[in-house]
Amino acid sequence: MNCEACRIGRYQPATLSYLCQMASQMIIIPNAPAYVCDVCKQTHFDPYFVEAIDFLLARLVPQEMAKPAVRQQPVSSLSQADLLVV
């Protein structure tokens, strides 16, 4: 298939890391199927792979967002009373 960006090169199969965001977390999926132009290096991920990942993340995100966010207080802002354990 000819490259849509440079119109000279051809897409070659490759495996790359796929980055996506789930709620406030970044997810990295190694060895994702992709196509890279041999001239300009334009990249497209396999549409079936992206569709499957989107489907899985759509099922996980509502559960992730339902969990309350845990905020940790910096140690420097804790008082002496906060450090006492009963």
Backbone atoms as SQL, in Angstrom:
CREATE TABLE atoms (id INTEGER PRIMARY KEY, chain TEXT, resi INTEGER, resn TEXT, atom TEXT, x REAL, y REAL, z REAL);
INSERT INTO atoms VALUES
  (1, 'A', 1, 'MET', 'N', 0.854, -1.173, 0.000),
  (2, 'A', 1, 'MET', 'CA', 0.000, 0.000, 0.000),
  (3, 'A', 1, 'MET', 'C', 0.899, 1.235, 0.000),
  (4, 'A', 2, 'ASN', 'N', 0.592, 2.204, -0.824),
  (5, 'A', 2, 'ASN', 'CA', 1.378, 3.427, -0.907),
  (6, 'A', 2, 'ASN', 'C', 1.127, 4.327, 0.297),
  (7, 'A', 3, 'CYS', 'N', 2.154, 5.072, 0.683),
  (8, 'A', 3, 'CYS', 'CA', 2.073, 5.977, 1.826),
  (9, 'A', 3, 'CYS', 'C', 1.148, 7.147, 1.510),
  (10, 'A', 4, 'GLU', 'N', 0.284, 7.475, 2.466),
  (11, 'A', 4, 'GLU', 'CA', -0.645, 8.589, 2.295),
  (12, 'A', 4, 'GLU', 'C', 0.034, 9.935, 2.517),
  (13, 'A', 5, 'ALA', 'N', 1.146, 9.950, 3.247),
  (14, 'A', 5, 'ALA', 'CA', 1.826, 11.210, 3.562),
  (15, 'A', 5, 'ALA', 'C', 2.753, 11.664, 2.432),
  (16, 'A', 6, 'CYS', 'N', 3.702, 10.799, 2.053),
  (17, 'A', 6, 'CYS', 'CA', 4.698, 11.210, 1.050),
  (18, 'A', 6, 'CYS', 'C', 4.319, 10.771, -0.367),
  (19, 'A', 7, 'ARG', 'N', 3.422, 9.811, -0.484),
  (20, 'A', 7, 'ARG', 'CA', 2.957, 9.276, -1.767),
  (21, 'A', 7, 'ARG', 'C', 4.080, 8.646, -2.601),
  (22, 'A', 8, 'ILE', 'N', 5.222, 8.388, -1.977),
  (23, 'A', 8, 'ILE', 'CA', 6.334, 7.756, -2.683),
  (24, 'A', 8, 'ILE', 'C', 6.600, 6.371, -2.107),
  (25, 'A', 9, 'GLY', 'N', 6.705, 6.321, -0.777),
  (26, 'A', 9, 'GLY', 'CA', 7.057, 5.075, -0.096),
  (27, 'A', 9, 'GLY', 'C', 5.901, 4.101, 0.006),
  (28, 'A', 10, 'ARG', 'N', 6.249, 2.940, 0.522),
  (29, 'A', 10, 'ARG', 'CA', 5.265, 1.890, 0.747),
  (30, 'A', 10, 'ARG', 'C', 5.311, 1.496, 2.218),
  (31, 'A', 11, 'TYR', 'N', 4.140, 1.169, 2.762),
  (32, 'A', 11, 'TYR', 'CA', 4.063, 0.735, 4.161),
  (33, 'A', 11, 'TYR', 'C', 4.630, -0.671, 4.304),
  (34, 'A', 12, 'GLN', 'N', 5.475, -0.836, 5.318),
  (35, 'A', 12, 'GLN', 'CA', 6.067, -2.125, 5.626),
  (36, 'A', 12, 'GLN', 'C', 5.585, -2.554, 7.016),
  (37, 'A', 13, 'PRO', 'N', 5.301, -3.835, 7.219),
  (38, 'A', 13, 'PRO', 'CA', 4.870, -4.294, 8.543),
  (39, 'A', 13, 'PRO', 'C', 5.990, -4.121, 9.573),
  (40, 'A', 14, 'ALA', 'N', 5.599, -3.757, 10.781),
  (41, 'A', 14, 'ALA', 'CA', 6.559, -3.554, 11.867),
  (42, 'A', 14, 'ALA', 'C', 5.849, -3.789, 13.200),
  (43, 'A', 15, 'THR', 'N', 6.613, -3.844, 14.264),
  (44, 'A', 15, 'THR', 'CA', 6.038, -3.887, 15.611),
  (45, 'A', 15, 'THR', 'C', 6.614, -2.717, 16.394),
  (46, 'A', 16, 'LEU', 'N', 5.721, -1.944, 17.017),
  (47, 'A', 16, 'LEU', 'CA', 6.104, -0.762, 17.770),
  (48, 'A', 16, 'LEU', 'C', 5.389, -0.761, 19.108),
  (49, 'A', 17, 'SER', 'N', 5.816, 0.094, 20.002),
  (50, 'A', 17, 'SER', 'CA', 5.116, 0.272, 21.270),
  (51, 'A', 17, 'SER', 'C', 3.918, 1.199, 21.040),
  (52, 'A', 18, 'TYR', 'N', 2.771, 0.788, 21.558),
  (53, 'A', 18, 'TYR', 'CA', 1.536, 1.557, 21.416),
  (54, 'A', 18, 'TYR', 'C', 1.257, 2.251, 22.741),
  (55, 'A', 19, 'LEU', 'N', 1.106, 3.570, 22.711),
  (56, 'A', 19, 'LEU', 'CA', 0.824, 4.359, 23.905),
  (57, 'A', 19, 'LEU', 'C', -0.628, 4.789, 23.892),
  (58, 'A', 20, 'CYS', 'N', -1.290, 4.631, 25.035),
  (59, 'A', 20, 'CYS', 'CA', -2.657, 5.124, 25.155),
  (60, 'A', 20, 'CYS', 'C', -2.892, 5.535, 26.610),
  (61, 'A', 21, 'GLN', 'N', -3.925, 6.317, 26.806),
  (62, 'A', 21, 'GLN', 'CA', -4.219, 6.831, 28.139),
  (63, 'A', 21, 'GLN', 'C', -5.513, 6.216, 28.649),
  (64, 'A', 22, 'MET', 'N', -5.477, 5.737, 29.901),
  (65, 'A', 22, 'MET', 'CA', -6.660, 5.193, 30.545),
  (66, 'A', 22, 'MET', 'C', -6.860, 5.962, 31.835),
  (67, 'A', 23, 'ALA', 'N', -7.930, 6.737, 31.907),
  (68, 'A', 23, 'ALA', 'CA', -8.177, 7.642, 33.037),
  (69, 'A', 23, 'ALA', 'C', -6.955, 8.556, 33.145),
  (70, 'A', 24, 'SER', 'N', -6.239, 8.510, 34.250),
  (71, 'A', 24, 'SER', 'CA', -5.068, 9.379, 34.409),
  (72, 'A', 24, 'SER', 'C', -3.757, 8.613, 34.240),
  (73, 'A', 25, 'GLN', 'N', -3.812, 7.402, 33.720),
  (74, 'A', 25, 'GLN', 'CA', -2.631, 6.562, 33.569),
  (75, 'A', 25, 'GLN', 'C', -2.267, 6.392, 32.098),
  (76, 'A', 26, 'MET', 'N', -0.980, 6.322, 31.836),
  (77, 'A', 26, 'MET', 'CA', -0.496, 6.014, 30.492),
  (78, 'A', 26, 'MET', 'C', -0.226, 4.515, 30.423),
  (79, 'A', 27, 'ILE', 'N', -0.665, 3.904, 29.347),
  (80, 'A', 27, 'ILE', 'CA', -0.460, 2.472, 29.148),
  (81, 'A', 27, 'ILE', 'C', 0.429, 2.294, 27.927),
  (82, 'A', 28, 'ILE', 'N', 1.432, 1.438, 28.069),
  (83, 'A', 28, 'ILE', 'CA', 2.338, 1.126, 26.968),
  (84, 'A', 28, 'ILE', 'C', 2.163, -0.341, 26.627),
  (85, 'A', 29, 'ILE', 'N', 1.843, -0.618, 25.375),
  (86, 'A', 29, 'ILE', 'CA', 1.683, -1.991, 24.907),
  (87, 'A', 29, 'ILE', 'C', 2.819, -2.272, 23.939),
  (88, 'A', 30, 'PRO', 'N', 3.775, -3.113, 24.346),
  (89, 'A', 30, 'PRO', 'CA', 4.915, -3.391, 23.457),
  (90, 'A', 30, 'PRO', 'C', 4.518, -4.335, 22.317),
  (91, 'A', 31, 'ASN', 'N', 5.285, -4.303, 21.262),
  (92, 'A', 31, 'ASN', 'CA', 5.126, -5.210, 20.120),
  (93, 'A', 31, 'ASN', 'C', 3.746, -5.149, 19.477),
  (94, 'A', 32, 'ALA', 'N', 3.208, -3.957, 19.334),
  (95, 'A', 32, 'ALA', 'CA', 1.920, -3.774, 18.673),
  (96, 'A', 32, 'ALA', 'C', 2.122, -3.802, 17.165),
  (97, 'A', 33, 'PRO', 'N', 1.220, -4.452, 16.435),
  (98, 'A', 33, 'PRO', 'CA', 1.368, -4.498, 14.977),
  (99, 'A', 33, 'PRO', 'C', 1.121, -3.124, 14.350),
  (100, 'A', 34, 'ALA', 'N', 2.026, -2.746, 13.465),
  (101, 'A', 34, 'ALA', 'CA', 1.933, -1.424, 12.836),
  (102, 'A', 34, 'ALA', 'C', 2.470, -1.504, 11.415),
  (103, 'A', 35, 'TYR', 'N', 2.311, -0.403, 10.699),
  (104, 'A', 35, 'TYR', 'CA', 2.853, -0.263, 9.347),
  (105, 'A', 35, 'TYR', 'C', 3.629, 1.040, 9.297),
  (106, 'A', 36, 'VAL', 'N', 4.872, 0.982, 8.777),
  (107, 'A', 36, 'VAL', 'CA', 5.752, 2.145, 8.715),
  (108, 'A', 36, 'VAL', 'C', 6.180, 2.368, 7.274),
  (109, 'A', 37, 'CYS', 'N', 6.078, 3.617, 6.817),
  (110, 'A', 37, 'CYS', 'CA', 6.518, 3.958, 5.464),
  (111, 'A', 37, 'CYS', 'C', 8.035, 3.819, 5.374),
  (112, 'A', 38, 'ASP', 'N', 8.507, 3.202, 4.317),
  (113, 'A', 38, 'ASP', 'CA', 9.949, 2.992, 4.168),
  (114, 'A', 38, 'ASP', 'C', 10.695, 4.246, 3.718),
  (115, 'A', 39, 'VAL', 'N', 9.972, 5.324, 3.383),
  (116, 'A', 39, 'VAL', 'CA', 10.628, 6.563, 2.974),
  (117, 'A', 39, 'VAL', 'C', 10.515, 7.631, 4.069),
  (118, 'A', 40, 'CYS', 'N', 9.293, 7.994, 4.441),
  (119, 'A', 40, 'CYS', 'CA', 9.101, 9.112, 5.384),
  (120, 'A', 40, 'CYS', 'C', 8.863, 8.666, 6.823),
  (121, 'A', 41, 'LYS', 'N', 8.746, 7.368, 7.060),
  (122, 'A', 41, 'LYS', 'CA', 8.554, 6.789, 8.401),
  (123, 'A', 41, 'LYS', 'C', 7.193, 7.117, 9.015),
  (124, 'A', 42, 'GLN', 'N', 6.210, 7.501, 8.184),
  (125, 'A', 42, 'GLN', 'CA', 4.835, 7.693, 8.655),
  (126, 'A', 42, 'GLN', 'C', 4.352, 6.356, 9.227),
  (127, 'A', 43, 'THR', 'N', 3.695, 6.400, 10.388),
  (128, 'A', 43, 'THR', 'CA', 3.300, 5.179, 11.089),
  (129, 'A', 43, 'THR', 'C', 1.786, 5.091, 11.242),
  (130, 'A', 44, 'HIS', 'N', 1.259, 3.894, 11.017),
  (131, 'A', 44, 'HIS', 'CA', -0.144, 3.586, 11.264),
  (132, 'A', 44, 'HIS', 'C', -0.196, 2.256, 12.003),
  (133, 'A', 45, 'PHE', 'N', -0.983, 2.212, 13.082),
  (134, 'A', 45, 'PHE', 'CA', -1.159, 0.952, 13.786),
  (135, 'A', 45, 'PHE', 'C', -2.259, 0.152, 13.097),
  (136, 'A', 46, 'ASP', 'N', -2.164, -1.166, 13.220),
  (137, 'A', 46, 'ASP', 'CA', -3.134, -2.058, 12.612),
  (138, 'A', 46, 'ASP', 'C', -4.534, -1.710, 13.128),
  (139, 'A', 47, 'PRO', 'N', -5.501, -1.451, 12.248),
  (140, 'A', 47, 'PRO', 'CA', -6.827, -1.013, 12.704),
  (141, 'A', 47, 'PRO', 'C', -7.553, -2.052, 13.561),
  (142, 'A', 48, 'TYR', 'N', -7.343, -3.333, 13.315),
  (143, 'A', 48, 'TYR', 'CA', -7.985, -4.367, 14.132),
  (144, 'A', 48, 'TYR', 'C', -7.402, -4.373, 15.544),
  (145, 'A', 49, 'PHE', 'N', -6.092, -4.147, 15.646),
  (146, 'A', 49, 'PHE', 'CA', -5.445, -4.067, 16.951),
  (147, 'A', 49, 'PHE', 'C', -5.981, -2.874, 17.735),
  (148, 'A', 50, 'VAL', 'N', -6.059, -1.707, 17.099),
  (149, 'A', 50, 'VAL', 'CA', -6.529, -0.490, 17.774),
  (150, 'A', 50, 'VAL', 'C', -7.983, -0.660, 18.215),
  (151, 'A', 51, 'GLU', 'N', -8.791, -1.269, 17.376),
  (152, 'A', 51, 'GLU', 'CA', -10.194, -1.500, 17.723),
  (153, 'A', 51, 'GLU', 'C', -10.308, -2.429, 18.931),
  (154, 'A', 52, 'ALA', 'N', -9.498, -3.475, 18.971),
  (155, 'A', 52, 'ALA', 'CA', -9.531, -4.408, 20.100),
  (156, 'A', 52, 'ALA', 'C', -9.070, -3.729, 21.392),
  (157, 'A', 53, 'ILE', 'N', -8.024, -2.919, 21.321),
  (158, 'A', 53, 'ILE', 'CA', -7.530, -2.212, 22.506),
  (159, 'A', 53, 'ILE', 'C', -8.570, -1.207, 22.980),
  (160, 'A', 54, 'ASP', 'N', -9.191, -0.462, 22.071),
  (161, 'A', 54, 'ASP', 'CA', -10.235, 0.492, 22.450),
  (162, 'A', 54, 'ASP', 'C', -11.402, -0.216, 23.131),
  (163, 'A', 55, 'PHE', 'N', -11.781, -1.378, 22.622),
  (164, 'A', 55, 'PHE', 'CA', -12.873, -2.152, 23.220),
  (165, 'A', 55, 'PHE', 'C', -12.514, -2.566, 24.642),
  (166, 'A', 56, 'LEU', 'N', -11.304, -3.073, 24.826),
  (167, 'A', 56, 'LEU', 'CA', -10.887, -3.513, 26.163),
  (168, 'A', 56, 'LEU', 'C', -10.781, -2.349, 27.139),
  (169, 'A', 57, 'LEU', 'N', -10.227, -1.245, 26.693),
  (170, 'A', 57, 'LEU', 'CA', -10.091, -0.088, 27.583),
  (171, 'A', 57, 'LEU', 'C', -11.448, 0.524, 27.924),
  (172, 'A', 58, 'ALA', 'N', -12.380, 0.484, 26.994),
  (173, 'A', 58, 'ALA', 'CA', -13.722, 1.016, 27.277),
  (174, 'A', 58, 'ALA', 'C', -14.398, 0.218, 28.376),
  (175, 'A', 59, 'ARG', 'N', -14.077, -1.057, 28.469),
  (176, 'A', 59, 'ARG', 'CA', -14.647, -1.889, 29.533),
  (177, 'A', 59, 'ARG', 'C', -13.942, -1.658, 30.856),
  (178, 'A', 60, 'LEU', 'N', -12.698, -1.213, 30.843),
  (179, 'A', 60, 'LEU', 'CA', -11.933, -1.018, 32.076),
  (180, 'A', 60, 'LEU', 'C', -12.049, 0.382, 32.644),
  (181, 'A', 61, 'VAL', 'N', -12.178, 1.383, 31.792),
  (182, 'A', 61, 'VAL', 'CA', -12.171, 2.776, 32.251),
  (183, 'A', 61, 'VAL', 'C', -13.298, 3.084, 33.221),
  (184, 'A', 62, 'PRO', 'N', -14.557, 2.677, 32.997),
  (185, 'A', 62, 'PRO', 'CA', -15.591, 3.005, 33.978),
  (186, 'A', 62, 'PRO', 'C', -15.287, 2.451, 35.362),
  (187, 'A', 63, 'GLN', 'N', -14.715, 1.260, 35.452),
  (188, 'A', 63, 'GLN', 'CA', -14.346, 0.688, 36.742),
  (189, 'A', 63, 'GLN', 'C', -13.221, 1.488, 37.371),
  (190, 'A', 64, 'GLU', 'N', -12.276, 1.906, 36.580),
  (191, 'A', 64, 'GLU', 'CA', -11.143, 2.679, 37.087),
  (192, 'A', 64, 'GLU', 'C', -11.606, 4.044, 37.586),
  (193, 'A', 65, 'MET', 'N', -12.520, 4.663, 36.859),
  (194, 'A', 65, 'MET', 'CA', -12.981, 5.988, 37.250),
  (195, 'A', 65, 'MET', 'C', -13.896, 5.931, 38.467),
  (196, 'A', 66, 'ALA', 'N', -14.517, 4.773, 38.738),
  (197, 'A', 66, 'ALA', 'CA', -15.407, 4.636, 39.888),
  (198, 'A', 66, 'ALA', 'C', -14.631, 4.582, 41.200),
  (199, 'A', 67, 'LYS', 'N', -13.362, 4.198, 41.139),
  (200, 'A', 67, 'LYS', 'CA', -12.539, 4.133, 42.344),
  (201, 'A', 67, 'LYS', 'C', -12.188, 5.543, 42.797),
  (202, 'A', 68, 'PRO', 'N', -12.280, 5.811, 44.102),
  (203, 'A', 68, 'PRO', 'CA', -11.907, 7.142, 44.572),
  (204, 'A', 68, 'PRO', 'C', -10.402, 7.365, 44.435),
  (205, 'A', 69, 'ALA', 'N', -10.055, 8.574, 44.114),
  (206, 'A', 69, 'ALA', 'CA', -8.640, 8.913, 43.975),
  (207, 'A', 69, 'ALA', 'C', -7.986, 8.950, 45.346),
  (208, 'A', 70, 'VAL', 'N', -6.840, 8.337, 45.471),
  (209, 'A', 70, 'VAL', 'CA', -6.101, 8.331, 46.729),
  (210, 'A', 70, 'VAL', 'C', -5.054, 9.422, 46.664),
  (211, 'A', 71, 'ARG', 'N', -5.145, 10.362, 47.578),
  (212, 'A', 71, 'ARG', 'CA', -4.167, 11.448, 47.611),
  (213, 'A', 71, 'ARG', 'C', -3.221, 11.211, 48.772),
  (214, 'A', 72, 'GLN', 'N', -1.969, 11.283, 48.481),
  (215, 'A', 72, 'GLN', 'CA', -0.973, 11.125, 49.525),
  (216, 'A', 72, 'GLN', 'C', -0.449, 12.492, 49.911),
  (217, 'A', 73, 'GLN', 'N', -0.369, 12.698, 51.209),
  (218, 'A', 73, 'GLN', 'CA', 0.124, 13.963, 51.716),
  (219, 'A', 73, 'GLN', 'C', 1.650, 13.918, 51.736),
  (220, 'A', 74, 'PRO', 'N', 2.310, 14.950, 51.275),
  (221, 'A', 74, 'PRO', 'CA', 3.774, 14.954, 51.329),
  (222, 'A', 74, 'PRO', 'C', 4.257, 14.840, 52.765),
  (223, 'A', 75, 'VAL', 'N', 5.342, 14.129, 52.973),
  (224, 'A', 75, 'VAL', 'CA', 5.866, 13.902, 54.316),
  (225, 'A', 75, 'VAL', 'C', 6.239, 15.209, 54.993),
  (226, 'A', 76, 'SER', 'N', 6.727, 16.170, 54.251),
  (227, 'A', 76, 'SER', 'CA', 7.167, 17.434, 54.844),
  (228, 'A', 76, 'SER', 'C', 6.012, 18.235, 55.441),
  (229, 'A', 77, 'SER', 'N', 4.775, 17.981, 54.979),
  (230, 'A', 77, 'SER', 'CA', 3.652, 18.753, 55.495),
  (231, 'A', 77, 'SER', 'C', 2.938, 18.058, 56.650),
  (232, 'A', 78, 'LEU', 'N', 3.424, 16.894, 57.071),
  (233, 'A', 78, 'LEU', 'CA', 2.813, 16.204, 58.199),
  (234, 'A', 78, 'LEU', 'C', 3.267, 16.830, 59.507),
  (235, 'A', 79, 'SER', 'N', 2.320, 16.910, 60.447),
  (236, 'A', 79, 'SER', 'CA', 2.668, 17.452, 61.757),
  (237, 'A', 79, 'SER', 'C', 3.092, 16.327, 62.674),
  (238, 'A', 80, 'GLN', 'N', 3.547, 16.672, 63.888),
  (239, 'A', 80, 'GLN', 'CA', 3.966, 15.684, 64.869),
  (240, 'A', 80, 'GLN', 'C', 2.773, 14.785, 65.245),
  (241, 'A', 81, 'ALA', 'N', 1.563, 15.353, 65.352),
  (242, 'A', 81, 'ALA', 'CA', 0.371, 14.593, 65.719),
  (243, 'A', 81, 'ALA', 'C', 0.020, 13.576, 64.633),
  (244, 'A', 82, 'ASP', 'N', 0.284, 13.888, 63.366),
  (245, 'A', 82, 'ASP', 'CA', -0.008, 12.962, 62.275),
  (246, 'A', 82, 'ASP', 'C', 0.884, 11.735, 62.323),
  (247, 'A', 83, 'LEU', 'N', 2.067, 11.883, 62.911),
  (248, 'A', 83, 'LEU', 'CA', 3.027, 10.795, 62.942),
  (249, 'A', 83, 'LEU', 'C', 2.818, 9.843, 64.105),
  (250, 'A', 84, 'LEU', 'N', 2.016, 10.200, 65.078),
  (251, 'A', 84, 'LEU', 'CA', 1.763, 9.330, 66.221),
  (252, 'A', 84, 'LEU', 'C', 0.864, 8.187, 65.834),
  (253, 'A', 85, 'VAL', 'N', 1.241, 6.977, 66.217),
  (254, 'A', 85, 'VAL', 'CA', 0.452, 5.797, 65.937),
  (255, 'A', 85, 'VAL', 'C', -0.085, 5.266, 67.238),
  (256, 'A', 86, 'VAL', 'N', -1.385, 5.026, 67.312),
  (257, 'A', 86, 'VAL', 'CA', -2.010, 4.542, 68.551),
  (258, 'A', 86, 'VAL', 'C', -2.103, 3.048, 68.515);
